[in-house]
Amino acid sequence: MNYTDIECLCVELPEDINKKKWYGDFEGAIRLIDLWLDKDIPDQQKTKLRLEREILKLLPREYTLSFEQAFQQIKDVIPDFTEKEFYELKDHGKIDWMYVNGTERYFRRFLSTLLKVNAQIKQRAKITVQEDEIDRLEKKELLEVIEKMKKNKRVTYHFRLRASVKIEDSSFEPGFVRVHIPIPVKCQQVSNIKILDTSSKNYILADENEPQRTICFEENLTENKEFFVEYEYDNTVYYVEPEEKMVTEINPNEFAHDLREQLPHIMFTPYLKSLAEKLTKDCTNPLAKARSIYDYITNKIEYSFMREYFTIENIPEYAALSGKGDCGVQALLFITLCRIVGIPARWQSGLYTTPYTSGSHDWAQYYIEPYGWLFADCSFGGSAVRDQDEERRKFYFANLDPFRTPANSEYQMEFTPAKEFLRADPYDNQRGEVEYHTRGLSYDEFDSEIQVIEAIQTE
């Protein structure tokens, strides 16, 4: 399968397969797919059906909880929680669910979403002191850095991290294995990238300008082992306050790459075009349009942990229709709406890395003349809305904090060297990828970890 085959995900499923899928009869849907693949149908439809077969294998892994199990999870942290409250949250789209074999099953991370975005539920829950203390320390340092950026107009941090991947013992097979681990990509804010240590010398290091950069280990194993890379880099961010009166027009031909559709997700659908028109109808220039789009996402799209992106048909439209999405979903919606109204926009992702923790995160960039590429972190802007911190929300419209480890400068790009089999995440890369000669591994078949060794401000 070629990497570009994922564009065929925008092809519609035959109605009989769709009925099986949304009833949760995944085995029945796969059986129908196999029957359809024996028919004389276009190659694009065959590719769609083969990809859909993989999606149908993933979906039941995401919706694993019965009502009794889901309700008990909430009761464990809020003993006086009622069934009536549970169903009210479900009816308002706050608890994600789907049918599995005709029975309602609930998203495995539904409680994490509630505790993150619902202040009332978090207040009622038994949140540990340790979790609150880490959050408090990270937020304190973040606020201090933002103030320093505003005062000094720039901040630089030096980071040293150790990233590792290990196959689960239950999934290990002796023989050839290829492991891709994401590493920092050279981009607007990142410099001085150095590889300090690796688990072995049998690796291929992608060029630092590759849009989804990895270090790729290839080995023949007789027993399971950990693959790791230790690296360092500098991250320098500048503070900017763009003004609408200073904005000038761009030559769109020079930015065709960052104005294009990119199937199956960055699509200029009729609904998204009408939404973009509504949001920007009173705007007089590109900066005002971008601001209106950012305001809409940060105020109207509620943060929600998501099932695997590969299982969602059109991510930006999903966010706009449901009013929810995580950092990457919000970034893709921002990018798509910006491109629709003629603003070049692109992806960045990797890790949010502080001196205390590191975890996956996505954000966006957009181009405004004469300021160049500006940042937009809609997820952090939405977090500021929940904290009722308007100044911080405004900050993330054009700026980015230095606590980032960018590994991907574009969305939906192939690795160098390329994987042979379909990736666990065909669109982005933050946790790494693993494959044998015979198949690729899913995320539940290997573990990935990040250790923050050093994160210090240097200027």
N, C-alpha and C positions, 0 to 999 in steps of 0.2 A: 504493500500500500504506500503510495506517495504521500508526502506530508500535505500537499495541496488538496488531497482528497477530502479533508475535513470541510472544505467549502461546500461539499454536497450535503452537509447537515441541514442546509436551508431548504432542501427538497421535502415536500410534504410526504407523510406516510399514507399508504392506502388506508381507507376508512376502517376496514375490518381489523387491521393491526392496531390502529389507534384505539379502537373500542377495547380490545384486550389489554392494551397498555394502561389506560386510565382506570380500568376496573381492577388493575393489579394482577392480572393473569399473565405474568411475565413468561412463564413456560409456554403458554398457549400462543403468545405473541411471537416468540422465537420460532415455534413450530410453523406458524403462518409465514414468517420471513423466509424460512427454508423452502417452503412451497413456492413463494414468489420468486426466489432466486433461480428456480428451475424454468421460469417463464422467459420468453423473448421480450425483454424490457430494456430500456436505455441504460447505458453504462452508469450514468449519474445516479439513476434510481437504484441500481444494484449496489453501488458504493454506499449510498445512504442506508440501505437495508443492512449492509454488513456493519456499518458503524452503529446503527441502532441496536443491533444484536448485542454489542458491547455495553451500550448504555443500559439496556434492560437487565444485564447482569449486575450493574452497579446500583440501580435504584433501590432494590430491597435491602441493601447494606446500609443505606442512608436512613431508612424509615423502619426502625427495629423495635420500637416500643409500643406495646399494647396500651389501651387507655389506663388499665390498672397500674402498669409499670410507670407510665408518665405521671399519672396523678400521685403515685407514691413518691416519686422524686421530688415533687413540689412539697408534699406533706412532710418529707424528711427535713426540709429547711424552713417550712412555714406550717407548723402543726395545725393551725386553725383554718387553713385554706379549704375552700369548699368546691364541690363539683360544679356548682352554678358559676363560680368565678372562672373555673377552668374552661367551661364551654363558652362563656362570654369572651374570653381572650381568644379562643379558637375562632369564633364567629367574626371577630374583628381583625383576623389575620395575624395575630400575635403569636400563635402556636401553629407551626407548620405540620402538615399531615398529608397523607395520600393513601389510596387503597392498595393493600397488598393481599392478593387472593380474596378480594371482595370485602375485606375487613379494614377498618381505619387503623393505620399505624402512624406513629408520631416521630418526627425528626429527632435523631439521636442527640442533637445539641440544642434542642428547644429551650431547655432550662438555662443554659449559658446565655442565650439571647435575652431572655427575660431579666436575668440578673444584671446584664450589661446596660440595657436601655430603659428598663422600667424602674424608676426611682422608688416607687411605692413598694414594689415587690422586693427590691434589694434591701430596703429599710426593714422590712418584715422578716427577711431571711437571716439565717445564722451565718453571716460572712466572718471568716476567721480574721483575727487581729493581724496575722502575718500577711495575708493577702492585702488587707487595707493598708498596712505599713509600706509594702512595696509600691503599691499604687501611689501612695502619698509622696514617697521619695522621688519617684519618677516624675510625677506632676510638678513637684517643687522645682526639680532641676530643669524641666522643660520651660516653666514660666520664667525662671531666671535667665535661661539662654535666650528666650524670645526678647526679653527686656534688654539684654546685652547686645543682641543683633540690632535692635532699634537705636541703641545708643552709639554703637561703634560701626554700624553698617556692614559688618562682616564678623563671622565666627568660624574658627577651624577646630575640628576635633581629629585626633589620631585614634584609630581603632586597630585592635589586634583580635582576631577571632579564630576559633577552631570549629570547622564544620565536618560532620561525620555521617556516614551511612553504613548500616549493617542489615543484612538480610535476616529476617526472622528465622530461627532455627527450624521451625516447622515448614518453611518454604525453601530452605536451602537445598540445592542440588549440586553435587560435585561436577566440575567441568568449567567451561568458559563462562565468564560473567563480564558484562560491561556496566560500569557505574559512572553516571554523570553527577557531579556535585556543583551547584552554582557558586560562582566566585565573582568578586567585584568587576564591573564593566567600566571602562573609561567613559566618563560622561561629563556634563557641565560642572558638576560639583566634586567629582572624585579624581584624585591624582595620587602619584607615588604608590601604586599598587605593587606589592611584592609577595611572592610565594616563599614562605619561610620553612615549611616542613610538609612532608607527605607520607602516607602510609607505605608507599613503594615508589620506585622510579619508573614503573610501567604505566605511564600516563601520557595523554595528549592534552596540551594546554592550548585552549582556543585563544586567538588574538584578542587583545584587550578591547578592541573596537567591535567585536562580534556582538550583535544585538541581544542574544541570549547566551551569555558566556558561561562556560563550564570548564572544569578539569575532568577529563575522562580517563578512568582507570580500566584497563583490559587485562584480565588475568585468568589463568586456568587454576581453579581451586580444588584441593582435595578435602579441605575442611573450612568451615565458616570463619570469617574474619571481619574486622572493622576496616572500612576505607575512610581516610580522613585527609584533610588539607588544613594547614594553618597559614593564615595570610594577614597582611596589614595594609592599611591605606589611609589617606587623609581625605577628609570631607570639609570643603569650604563653601559656605553659603553666604550670600549677600542679601541685605535687606533693601527692598525697593517699595516705593509707594507710587504706582503708576497713576497718571492723571489723564482723564479723557481728553482734555484740551490739547495734549501733546501728541495724540495718536495720529499716525499717517497711514495711508493705504499700502497694501503689499501687492506684489505681482503674483497672482495665484499660480502661474506656471512654474514659479520657483519652488512652490510648496506642494506640488501635486501629490507627492508621496504621503504627506500628512493631511491631505484633504480628501483622500479616496475612501470609497467603501472597501470593507475587508470582510468578506463573507466567512462564516455565517452570522457574525454578531454585529459588526459595525456596518449596519445596513440602514439606508435612508428610507425606512418604511413610511407609508402614508401617515400612520399615527404619530411617529416621531417627528416627521416634517411638520405636521400640524401643531404639535406641542412646541417645537422650536420656533415656529412662526408666532405663536401666542406669547411665548416668553420674551421675544425680542422685538415685537411689533412697535414699541415706543422708543427703541434704542437708536441712537444716532451714529454710533461707531462700534467697531469690534470690541473694544474694552468694555463698553456698556453692555453689549450682548453677552460676553463671557461672564460678566458679573451677575447678570440676571439669571443665567443658567446655573451658576454656582449658588446663588441665593435660593433658587428653587430646590436644588438637590440637598443642600445643607439643612433647609427648613422643612422639606416635605418628604424626603426619602429617609425612612427610619432605618437605623443600622440593624442588620440581622445576620447571624451566621448562616451560611449557605451550604446546600449540598454541593457535590463536586460540579464545577462549571461545565464539564463535559456532558452532564445530564440535562442542561438547560438549553432550550432551542434557540432563543434570542435573548441574550443577557440584558442589553440596554432596554429593550421593550419590556422584558420581565420586570425590571425595576420601575419603569414608568407606570406600568399597569397595576402592579401590586403595592407600590409605595414603600418598598423595602429592598435592602441589599447590603452586602458587606462592602469593604473598602474597594475591592476590584470591580464589583458590580457598579458602584457609584462612579468610579473613575471611567469605566467604559461608557456609561450614560453621558457623562460630561464630555468625553472625547467625541462621541457620536453626534451629540447636539451641536457642539462647536463646529464640527466639520460640515454639518448640514447648512449652517449659516455662514460658511466661508472662513472660519477661523481655523488655521492649522493647529492640530492637537495631536499629542502622542502619549505613549504609555511609559511609565517607569515603575519598577517593582523590585522587591528583594526582601530586605528585613528592616524592621524598626528596632534599632539597637541602642540601648542606653547602657550606662555602667552597671546596671542591675540585671537586665534581661534582654532577650532578642527573640523576635517572632516575625512571621510573615506579614508583609504589608504591601499595598499597591497605591499609586497616586498618579497624577496626570501632569502634563505640561501643555501650554498653549502659547502661540506666538503672537506678539503684539509689537508692531513697529511704532517707535524706535527702541523699545525696551528689550526686544529679543524674546527668548524663551522664558516664560514665567511658569511658576508652579501653581497647582491647585490640588489640595488634599481635601476632598469633600468629606471624607470620613472623619478626619480630625476637626474639620469645620463643624460637622454635625455633633461631635462630642462636645465642642464648645457651646453649641446650642443647648444641649442637655445640662451643661453646667451654668447656663445663663451668663456666658462670658462672650459678649459681642465683640470685644476687641480681639480676642483670640480667634474668633470665627473669621473676622476680616483679615487677620494676618495670613491665614492659609489660603486666601484667594490668589495672592501673587507670590507668596513666600513659602519656604520649607525650612523646618528645623534641621540641624546637622545630624540628628540621630538616625541616619539612614545607611543601609548597605545596598546600593543599587546593583543588581545582577542582570537586570533586563531593561534595555532601553527601547524595546519595541514589543508589541503584542503579537502573538501567533507567528513565531519565527522558528526555523529549524536550528538544531544544534550543529556544531562543528567539533568532531565528526557527528554525522547524523545517526539517530537511532534506527534500527532495522524495523522494530515493531512500534505499534501505536503507543504513544506516551501515556503515562498515568494522567498527566495534564497536558493536552495538546497545545494549550494556549500560553502558558506561563511556566516558570520554573523557580520554585523557592525551596522545595524539599528534596530535590534530586530525582533521578530516574535510574532504574535498574532493569537489565534484561539479560536473559540467557540466549543461547543460539536458537532456541525453539520458541520463545515467547517473552513478552514484557511483563514485569511485575506490577501489581497494583499497590496502592499506598498501604494497605493493610498487610502486605507481605514484607515490608522493610521499615526500619526505623531511621529517622534522621534527627540529628541533634546539633545545636549551636551552643558553643561556650564562649562567653565574652571574657577574654583574657585581659584586655586593656581598652579603656575608653576615656581619654583625657583631653581636656581643652588645651590647645597649644597656642592659640592667639585669639 
